[in-house]
Amino acid sequence: MAPLLEPSPVLVPAGTAETLASVAAPPAQIRGALGSIPHGQEARGWAGRLRTLLAVLGPGLIVMVGDNDAGAFAVYTQAGQDYGTALLWTLLLLVPVLYVNQEMVLRLGAVSGVGHAKLIVARFGRLWAGVSVISLLVLNALTIVTEFIGITLALDYLGLSRLVGVAVAAGLIMAAAGTGDFRRFERVALTLVAGSLLLLPVVLLVHPPLGQIGRDLLVPQLPEGNLARVLLLVVAIVGTTIAPWQLFFQQSYIVDKRITARFIAYEKADLWLGIVVVVVGAVAMMSFCAATFAGTPQAGGFTDVGDVARGLQHHAGTVPATLFALALLDASIIGAAAVSLSTAYAVGDLFAAGHSLHRRPREAWGFHALYAGLVAAGALLVLLPGVPLGLITEGVQTLAGVVLPVSTVFLLLLCNDSTVLGPWVNGRWMNLFTGTVVAGLVVLSGLLIAAVLVPGLSGGWLIGLLGVGAVGAVAVGIGAMRLAPARPADATAQRPGWRMLPPERLPAARPAGGARVWLVGLMGYLVLSCGMVVLHVAQVALGIG
């Protein structure tokens, strides 16, 4: 099997015992919110393994719960208010997609010891890294604005001042990352993760029918009504559950926390816990909204999450409505913190600047300035009169559809790069699944973009495009199997001590034939999609579209 990347000749000094395939991982202390691991050594026995798990916990929980943000609240509550529990099945279908994407990211971080953008620089060059990071920067900046929109809607329901509340929330987000203490940030983040559990008492107070919830989780169906609208909501559920910033955030956060390959099993457990929490939260929102609005004039008439809170108060009482508003406030804060941090990590990777929560602002001023600047800009924009918040929200949804396939293509290529992952590279069956998923995400994002630009698309057209896209996605997945490099016979034995060389010591590389095909197709898709989005936004802003 030809390699994914073709290395240029590299000279190795005579007499050196070191190879380009393996270097020892340096010991480092892991200091997490829930415990520490001295010198990166795993403890023995069940009690020791539990202590190790608690110390490692954080990246998976934060990245998953951080994605149940203001945008997710809007999509899940809309699904429940407009269609009851009929779309719950989409959440279970997304579980393997969520796991596989983030498992590849955590593997890259733990084995390579560098962030996602830095790996793209090392293996594909600064041009492609710049394309990825700039698109991420634009998308994340707009996403942060939507998080503050969520904060203002929660504040409005709670009867609190927008100006004071937004200022306090922004100050908390900045302070959490500005102390130079990684453990302190993680403790704040995990406290916010715990706050997401406020959704569970709402379910208990509203009493949705559990039998129907179980059936609709397991039996796929499309509710009656406008088919195009239903399909677009399904696409929105996928888009809000899988976001580009998650890839950059988790890989860099794992590196910043000093988690190495020997702790991958614990980090996978952390990721599964995060997936469970995020799916339970999504199921809760769809379910209590379905039960609250069924048979009322508001059924099928979703406007925003602020009206959801007021509807809960009217139909279910003040307590569940207040808990929902507090959960929305909590979710928006953790979402803004995680998205800002992923951006600061990625830009630091691109420009080889200091970027770590272990560093104080005077030690990594660019990293902290960008993080704080994004938060401050989002808070300011949402308070300014006349800012087109609706257009920003629409733009975020559409741009996320464009950027996600770009990010996942690089993820797939890197996980098939033996120079990066050695014995940890993807196998053929993993590539079949991930290649199909990547192509499927391109199809779904294309449908979303088409629906935004051509609002009159019928459900029949969308189903036809989905069918063609599904066949194409499977074909791409089969083709992706050819990307898998051969693993050494003793790959399992090599894994615990294997670590990528520092990026500056890797041999220069250029994409091989298979990778070039993916990248050329990706560039064409990116140029076409971004051009269409910019045209649409300009038309809406000028009132001509």
C-alpha positions as CSV (number, residue, x, y, z in Angstrom):
1,M,0.0,0.0,0.0
2,A,1.4,3.4,-1.0
3,P,1.9,5.8,1.8
4,L,-0.5,8.6,2.3
5,L,2.2,11.2,2.4
6,E,5.5,10.9,0.5
7,P,8.4,11.9,2.6
8,S,11.4,13.8,1.1
9,P,14.8,12.3,1.7
10,V,16.1,13.0,5.3
11,L,19.5,12.5,6.7
12,V,19.9,10.8,10.0
13,P,23.3,11.3,11.8
14,A,25.5,8.2,11.7
15,G,25.6,6.3,15.0
16,T,22.3,7.6,16.4
17,A,20.1,5.0,18.0
18,E,16.9,7.1,17.5
19,T,14.6,6.3,14.6
20,L,12.0,8.4,12.9
21,A,9.3,6.1,14.1
22,S,9.5,6.2,17.8
23,V,10.7,8.4,20.7
24,A,10.0,8.0,24.4
25,A,7.2,10.1,25.8
26,P,8.6,12.5,28.4
27,P,7.1,12.1,31.9
28,A,4.8,14.9,32.9
29,Q,2.5,15.5,35.8
30,I,-1.2,15.6,35.0
31,R,-3.1,18.0,37.2
32,G,-6.8,17.7,36.5
33,A,-9.8,19.2,38.3
34,L,-10.5,15.9,40.1
35,G,-7.0,14.7,40.8
36,S,-3.4,14.4,39.8
37,I,-1.1,11.8,38.3
38,P,2.6,12.4,39.4
39,H,5.0,12.1,36.5
40,G,2.3,10.7,34.2
41,Q,2.4,7.3,35.9
42,E,-0.8,5.2,36.0
43,A,-1.7,3.9,39.5
44,R,-2.3,0.1,40.0
45,G,-5.4,-1.7,41.4
46,W,-9.0,-0.7,41.0
47,A,-8.7,2.2,43.4
48,G,-5.7,3.5,41.6
49,R,-7.4,3.1,38.2
50,L,-10.3,5.1,39.5
51,R,-8.0,7.9,40.7
52,T,-6.4,7.9,37.3
53,L,-9.7,8.2,35.6
54,L,-10.8,11.0,37.8
55,A,-7.5,12.9,37.1
56,V,-7.9,12.4,33.3
57,L,-11.6,13.3,33.2
58,G,-12.3,16.6,31.5
59,P,-11.5,16.9,27.8
60,G,-14.3,14.6,26.6
61,L,-16.9,16.0,29.1
62,I,-16.1,19.6,28.3
63,V,-16.0,19.2,24.5
64,M,-19.3,17.3,24.4
65,V,-21.3,19.4,26.9
66,G,-19.8,22.6,25.4
67,D,-21.4,21.6,22.1
68,N,-24.9,21.5,23.9
69,D,-24.8,25.3,23.7
70,A,-27.2,28.0,22.8
71,G,-27.6,26.8,19.2
72,A,-28.2,23.2,20.3
73,F,-30.8,24.4,22.8
74,A,-32.6,26.1,19.9
75,V,-32.5,23.1,17.6
76,Y,-33.5,20.5,20.2
77,T,-36.4,22.5,21.7
78,Q,-37.6,23.4,18.2
79,A,-37.7,19.6,17.3
80,G,-39.7,18.9,20.5
81,Q,-42.1,21.9,20.2
82,D,-42.8,21.4,16.5
83,Y,-42.6,17.6,16.1
84,G,-42.9,16.1,19.5
85,T,-40.6,13.1,20.1
86,A,-40.7,11.9,16.5
87,L,-37.0,12.9,15.8
88,L,-35.4,11.4,18.9
89,W,-34.0,8.6,16.8
90,T,-31.6,11.0,15.1
91,L,-29.7,11.4,18.4
92,L,-28.9,7.7,18.7
93,L,-27.7,7.6,15.1
94,L,-25.3,10.4,15.9
95,V,-23.6,8.5,18.8
96,P,-21.2,6.4,16.7
97,V,-20.4,9.5,14.5
98,L,-19.7,11.6,17.6
99,Y,-17.5,8.9,19.1
100,V,-15.4,8.0,16.0
101,N,-14.7,11.7,15.2
102,Q,-13.6,12.6,18.7
103,E,-11.8,9.3,19.3
104,M,-9.5,10.1,16.3
105,V,-8.9,13.5,17.7
106,L,-8.0,12.3,21.1
107,R,-5.7,9.6,19.6
108,L,-3.9,12.3,17.5
109,G,-3.4,14.6,20.6
110,A,-2.2,11.9,23.0
111,V,0.2,10.3,20.5
112,S,1.5,13.4,18.6
113,G,1.7,15.8,21.6
114,V,0.8,18.8,19.4
115,G,-2.5,20.5,18.5
116,H,-4.6,19.9,15.4
117,A,-3.6,23.0,13.5
118,K,0.1,22.4,14.2
119,L,-0.2,18.9,12.7
120,I,-1.8,20.3,9.6
121,V,1.1,22.8,9.3
122,A,3.6,19.9,9.7
123,R,2.0,17.5,7.2
124,F,0.2,19.7,4.7
125,G,1.9,23.1,4.9
126,R,1.0,26.5,6.2
127,L,-1.3,27.3,3.3
128,W,-3.8,24.6,4.2
129,A,-3.4,25.2,7.9
130,G,-4.1,28.9,7.2
131,V,-7.3,28.0,5.3
132,S,-8.5,25.8,8.1
133,V,-7.7,28.2,10.9
134,I,-9.0,31.3,9.2
135,S,-12.3,29.6,8.4
136,L,-12.5,28.4,12.0
137,L,-11.7,31.8,13.3
138,V,-14.6,33.4,11.4
139,L,-17.0,30.7,12.3
140,N,-16.1,30.7,15.9
141,A,-16.3,34.4,16.3
142,L,-19.8,34.3,15.0
143,T,-20.6,31.3,17.1
144,I,-19.6,33.2,20.2
145,V,-22.1,35.9,19.3
146,T,-24.8,33.3,19.2
147,E,-23.7,32.1,22.7
148,F,-24.2,35.6,24.0
149,I,-27.6,35.7,22.3
150,G,-28.5,32.7,24.4
151,I,-27.2,34.5,27.5
152,T,-29.4,37.5,26.8
153,L,-32.5,35.4,26.2
154,A,-31.9,33.6,29.5
155,L,-31.4,36.9,31.3
156,D,-34.5,38.4,29.8
157,Y,-36.6,35.5,31.1
158,L,-35.0,35.7,34.6
159,G,-35.7,39.4,34.7
160,L,-32.0,40.4,35.0
161,S,-30.3,43.3,33.4
162,R,-28.8,42.4,30.0
163,L,-25.9,44.8,30.4
164,V,-24.9,43.6,33.9
165,G,-25.6,40.0,33.1
166,V,-23.6,39.9,29.9
167,A,-20.7,41.8,31.5
168,V,-20.6,39.3,34.4
169,A,-20.8,36.3,32.1
170,A,-18.0,37.7,29.9
171,G,-15.9,38.5,33.0
172,L,-16.3,34.9,34.3
173,I,-15.3,33.4,31.0
174,M,-12.2,35.6,30.7
175,A,-11.2,35.0,34.3
176,A,-11.5,31.2,34.1
177,A,-8.7,31.1,31.5
178,G,-6.6,34.0,32.6
179,T,-5.1,32.8,35.8
180,G,-2.3,30.6,34.3
181,D,-3.7,27.7,36.3
182,F,-4.9,24.8,34.1
183,R,-6.6,23.0,37.0
184,R,-8.5,26.2,38.0
185,F,-10.0,26.5,34.5
186,E,-11.0,22.8,34.4
187,R,-12.7,23.1,37.8
188,V,-14.8,26.0,36.5
189,A,-15.6,24.1,33.3
190,L,-16.6,20.9,35.1
191,T,-18.8,23.0,37.4
192,L,-20.6,24.3,34.3
193,V,-20.8,20.7,33.0
194,A,-22.6,19.7,36.2
195,G,-24.9,22.7,35.7
196,S,-26.1,21.1,32.5
197,L,-27.8,18.5,34.7
198,L,-30.4,21.1,35.6
199,L,-32.4,19.8,32.6
200,L,-33.1,16.5,34.3
201,P,-35.4,18.0,37.0
202,V,-37.4,19.7,34.2
203,V,-38.1,16.3,32.8
204,L,-39.3,15.0,36.2
205,L,-41.5,18.0,36.7
206,V,-43.1,17.9,33.2
207,H,-43.7,14.1,33.2
208,P,-43.3,13.3,29.4
209,P,-44.5,9.8,28.5
210,L,-41.5,7.5,28.9
211,G,-42.9,4.6,26.8
212,Q,-43.3,6.9,23.8
213,I,-39.8,8.3,24.3
214,G,-38.3,4.8,24.3
215,R,-40.2,3.9,21.1
216,D,-39.2,7.1,19.2
217,L,-35.6,6.7,20.2
218,L,-35.4,3.2,18.7
219,V,-37.8,3.5,15.7
220,P,-36.8,6.0,12.9
221,Q,-39.7,8.0,11.4
222,L,-40.4,11.3,9.7
223,P,-43.3,13.3,11.3
224,E,-46.2,14.5,9.2
225,G,-46.0,18.0,7.8
226,N,-43.7,19.9,5.4
227,L,-41.2,17.3,4.4
228,A,-38.5,19.8,3.4
229,R,-38.8,21.5,6.7
230,V,-38.5,18.2,8.6
231,L,-35.4,17.2,6.6
232,L,-33.7,20.5,7.2
233,L,-34.3,20.2,10.9
234,V,-32.7,16.7,10.8
235,V,-29.7,18.3,9.1
236,A,-29.7,21.1,11.7
237,I,-29.6,18.4,14.5
238,V,-26.6,16.8,12.9
239,G,-24.9,20.2,12.4
240,T,-25.4,21.4,15.9
241,T,-24.3,18.0,17.4
242,I,-21.0,17.8,15.4
243,A,-19.1,21.1,15.2
244,P,-15.7,22.0,13.7
245,W,-14.4,23.6,16.8
246,Q,-14.7,20.3,18.7
247,L,-11.8,18.8,16.7
248,F,-9.4,21.6,17.4
249,F,-10.5,22.0,21.1
250,Q,-10.1,18.4,22.2
251,Q,-6.8,17.7,20.6
252,S,-5.1,20.8,22.0
253,Y,-6.8,20.4,25.4
254,I,-5.5,16.9,25.7
255,V,-2.0,18.1,24.8
256,D,-2.3,21.0,27.3
257,K,-3.4,18.6,30.0
258,R,-0.3,16.4,29.3
259,I,-2.3,13.3,28.5
260,T,-0.2,10.8,26.6
261,A,-0.8,7.5,24.8
262,R,-0.8,5.4,27.9
263,F,-4.0,7.2,29.1
264,I,-6.0,6.8,25.9
265,A,-8.3,4.1,27.4
266,Y,-9.1,6.5,30.2
267,E,-9.7,9.4,27.8
268,K,-12.0,7.2,25.8
269,A,-14.1,6.6,28.9
270,D,-14.1,10.4,29.5
271,L,-15.4,10.8,25.9
272,W,-18.1,8.2,26.4
273,L,-19.3,9.9,29.6
274,G,-19.5,13.2,27.7
275,I,-21.5,11.6,24.9
276,V,-23.9,10.2,27.4
277,V,-24.4,13.5,29.1
278,V,-24.9,15.4,25.8
279,V,-27.4,12.8,24.4
280,V,-29.4,12.7,27.7
281,G,-29.6,16.5,27.7
282,A,-30.8,16.5,24.1
283,V,-33.4,13.8,24.8
284,A,-34.5,15.7,27.8
285,M,-35.1,18.9,25.9
286,M,-37.0,17.3,23.0
287,S,-39.1,15.3,25.5
288,F,-40.2,18.0,27.9
289,C,-40.9,20.4,25.0
290,A,-43.0,17.7,23.3
291,A,-45.0,17.1,26.5
292,T,-45.3,20.8,27.3
293,F,-46.5,22.1,24.0
294,A,-48.6,19.1,22.7
295,G,-52.1,20.2,22.0
296,T,-51.5,23.9,22.7
297,P,-51.6,26.8,20.2
298,Q,-47.8,27.0,20.4
299,A,-47.3,23.5,19.0
300,G,-45.5,23.8,15.7
301,G,-44.8,27.5,16.2
302,F,-41.2,27.6,17.6
303,T,-39.7,31.1,17.6
304,D,-36.7,31.1,20.1
305,V,-35.6,29.6,23.4
306,G,-36.8,32.6,25.3
307,D,-40.4,31.8,24.2
308,V,-39.7,28.1,25.1
309,A,-39.0,29.3,28.7
310,R,-42.2,31.4,28.8
311,G,-44.2,28.5,27.4
312,L,-42.8,26.2,30.1
313,Q,-43.9,28.7,32.7
314,H,-47.4,29.0,31.2
315,H,-48.0,25.3,30.8
316,A,-45.8,23.6,33.3
317,G,-45.0,26.2,36.0
318,T,-42.4,28.6,37.1
319,V,-39.9,26.1,38.6
320,P,-39.3,24.1,35.4
321,A,-39.1,27.3,33.3
322,T,-36.6,28.8,35.7
323,L,-34.4,25.7,35.7
324,F,-34.5,25.7,31.9
325,A,-33.4,29.3,31.7
326,L,-30.6,28.6,34.2
327,A,-29.5,25.6,32.1
328,L,-29.5,27.8,28.9
329,L,-27.4,30.4,30.7
330,D,-25.0,27.7,31.9
331,A,-24.8,26.1,28.4
332,S,-24.1,29.4,26.7
333,I,-21.3,30.3,29.1
334,I,-19.5,26.9,28.7
335,G,-20.0,27.1,24.9
336,A,-18.5,30.5,24.7
337,A,-15.5,29.5,26.8
338,A,-14.8,26.3,24.8
339,V,-15.2,27.9,21.4
340,S,-13.0,30.8,22.3
341,L,-10.3,28.4,23.7
342,S,-10.4,26.3,20.6
343,T,-9.8,29.4,18.5
344,A,-6.9,30.6,20.6
345,Y,-5.3,27.1,20.5
346,A,-5.6,26.9,16.7
347,V,-4.2,30.4,16.0
348,G,-1.3,29.7,18.5
349,D,-0.5,26.5,16.5
350,L,-0.6,28.3,13.2
351,F,1.9,31.1,14.3
352,A,4.0,28.9,16.6
353,A,3.2,31.2,19.6
354,G,2.9,30.2,23.2
355,H,-0.6,28.9,23.8
356,S,-1.4,27.1,27.1
357,L,-3.7,27.4,30.1
358,H,-0.6,26.7,32.2
359,R,0.8,30.1,31.1
360,R,-0.2,33.5,32.6
361,P,-1.1,36.4,30.3
362,R,2.3,37.9,30.5
363,E,3.9,34.6,29.4
364,A,1.5,34.0,26.5
365,W,0.0,37.4,25.9
366,G,-1.2,36.6,22.3
367,F,-3.1,33.5,23.4
368,H,-4.8,35.2,26.2
369,A,-5.5,38.4,24.3
370,L,-7.2,36.5,21.4
371,Y,-9.3,34.5,23.9
372,A,-10.4,37.5,25.8
373,G,-10.9,39.6,22.6
374,L,-13.2,37.1,21.1
375,V,-15.3,37.0,24.3
376,A,-15.4,40.8,24.6
377,A,-16.3,41.2,20.9
378,G,-19.2,38.7,21.2
379,A,-20.5,40.4,24.4
380,L,-20.3,43.8,22.8
381,L,-22.0,42.9,19.5
382,V,-25.0,41.3,21.2
383,L,-25.6,44.5,23.2
384,L,-25.2,47.0,20.3
385,P,-28.6,48.1,18.8
386,G,-29.2,47.3,15.1
387,V,-26.8,44.4,14.9
388,P,-28.4,41.7,12.6
389,L,-28.5,38.9,15.2
390,G,-30.8,36.8,13.0
391,L,-28.5,37.0,10.0
392,I,-25.5,36.1,12.2
393,T,-27.3,33.0,13.6
394,E,-28.2,31.9,10.0
395,G,-24.6,32.5,8.9
396,V,-23.2,30.4,11.7
397,Q,-25.4,27.5,10.8
398,T,-24.5,27.7,7.1
399,L,-20.7,28.3,7.7
400,A,-20.6,25.4,10.1
401,G,-21.9,23.2,7.3
402,V,-19.1,24.4,5.1
403,V,-16.2,24.2,7.6
404,L,-17.0,20.8,9.1
405,P,-16.2,18.7,6.0
406,V,-12.9,20.6,5.6
407,S,-11.9,19.7,9.2
408,T,-13.0,16.1,9.0
409,V,-11.1,15.5,5.7
410,F,-7.8,16.6,7.4
411,L,-8.7,14.5,10.4
412,L,-9.1,11.4,8.3
413,L,-5.9,12.0,6.4
414,L,-3.8,12.6,9.5
415,C,-5.2,9.4,11.1
416,N,-3.8,7.5,8.2
417,D,-0.3,9.1,8.4
418,S,2.2,6.5,9.8
419,T,4.7,9.3,10.5
420,V,2.2,10.9,12.9
421,L,0.5,7.9,14.5
422,G,2.8,4.9,13.8
423,P,1.0,1.8,15.2
424,W,-2.0,4.0,16.2
425,V,-3.1,4.6,12.6
426,N,-6.6,3.8,11.4
427,G,-7.4,0.4,10.1
428,R,-9.3,-0.4,6.9
429,W,-12.7,-0.8,8.6
430,M,-12.3,2.4,10.6
431,N,-11.6,4.2,7.3
432,L,-14.7,2.7,5.7
433,F,-16.8,4.1,8.4
434,T,-15.1,7.5,8.8
435,G,-14.8,8.0,5.0
436,T,-18.5,7.4,4.7
437,V,-19.2,9.7,7.6
438,V,-17.0,12.5,6.1
439,A,-18.7,12.2,2.7
440,G,-22.1,12.1,4.4
441,L,-21.3,15.3,6.3
442,V,-20.4,16.9,3.0
443,V,-23.8,15.8,1.5
444,L,-25.7,17.1,4.6
445,S,-23.8,20.4,4.6
446,G,-24.5,20.8,0.9
447,L,-28.2,20.2,1.5
448,L,-28.2,22.8,4.2
449,I,-26.5,25.4,2.0
450,A,-28.8,24.6,-0.9
451,A,-31.8,25.0,1.3
452,V,-30.6,28.4,2.6
453,L,-29.8,29.6,-0.9
454,V,-32.9,28.1,-2.6
455,P,-35.6,28.2,0.0
456,G,-38.2,26.7,-2.4
457,L,-36.6,23.3,-2.6
458,S,-39.3,20.6,-2.2
459,G,-39.1,17.5,0.1
460,G,-38.9,15.3,-3.0
461,W,-35.9,17.1,-4.3
462,L,-34.2,16.8,-0.9
463,I,-34.9,13.1,-0.6
464,G,-33.6,12.5,-4.1
465,L,-30.4,14.4,-3.3
466,L,-30.0,12.5,0.0
467,G,-30.4,9.2,-1.8
468,V,-27.7,10.1,-4.4
469,G,-25.5,11.5,-1.7
470,A,-25.8,8.3,0.4
471,V,-24.7,6.1,-2.5
472,G,-21.8,8.5,-3.1
473,A,-20.9,8.5,0.6
474,V,-20.6,4.7,0.7
475,A,-18.5,4.8,-2.5
476,V,-16.2,7.3,-0.9
477,G,-16.0,5.2,2.3
478,I,-14.9,2.2,0.2
479,G,-12.3,4.3,-1.5
480,A,-11.1,5.5,1.9
481,M,-10.2,1.9,2.8
482,R,-7.3,2.2,0.4
483,L,-5.8,5.1,2.4
484,A,-5.1,2.7,5.4
485,P,-1.4,2.1,5.7
486,A,-0.1,-1.3,6.7
487,R,0.4,-1.8,10.4
488,P,3.4,-3.6,11.9
489,A,2.7,-7.1,13.1
490,D,3.5,-6.1,16.7
491,A,1.5,-2.8,16.6
492,T,-0.3,-3.5,19.9
493,A,3.0,-4.1,21.7
494,Q,4.5,-0.9,20.2
495,R,1.6,1.4,21.2
496,P,2.2,2.2,24.9
497,G,5.7,3.8,24.3
498,W,5.2,5.2,20.8
499,R,5.3,8.9,20.4
500,M,5.6,11.1,17.3
501,L,8.8,13.0,16.8
502,P,8.6,16.8,17.4
503,P,7.0,18.4,14.3
504,E,10.2,20.3,13.4
505,R,12.1,17.0,13.2
506,L,9.6,15.2,10.9
507,P,10.8,14.7,7.3
508,A,9.2,17.1,4.9
509,A,6.2,15.6,3.2
510,R,3.9,16.1,0.2
511,P,0.5,14.6,-0.3
512,A,0.5,11.3,-2.2
513,G,-1.9,10.5,-5.0
514,G,-4.9,9.5,-2.8
515,A,-4.5,12.5,-0.5
516,R,-4.1,14.9,-3.4
517,V,-7.5,13.8,-4.8
518,W,-9.1,14.5,-1.4
519,L,-7.5,17.9,-1.2
520,V,-8.3,19.0,-4.7
521,G,-11.9,18.0,-4.2
522,L,-11.9,19.8,-0.8
523,M,-10.6,23.0,-2.3
524,G,-13.2,23.0,-5.0
525,Y,-16.0,22.4,-2.5
526,L,-14.7,25.1,-0.2
527,V,-14.4,27.8,-2.9
528,L,-17.9,27.0,-4.3
529,S,-19.6,26.8,-0.9
530,C,-18.0,29.9,0.6
531,G,-18.8,31.9,-2.6
532,M,-22.4,30.9,-2.4
533,V,-22.7,31.7,1.3
534,V,-21.1,35.1,0.9
535,L,-23.4,35.9,-2.0
536,H,-26.5,34.9,0.0
537,V,-25.4,36.9,3.1
538,A,-24.8,40.0,0.9
539,Q,-28.2,39.6,-0.8
540,V,-30.0,39.4,2.6
541,A,-28.0,42.3,4.1
542,L,-28.8,44.5,1.1
543,G,-32.5,43.4,1.1
544,I,-32.3,41.9,-2.4
545,G,-32.5,38.2,-1.6
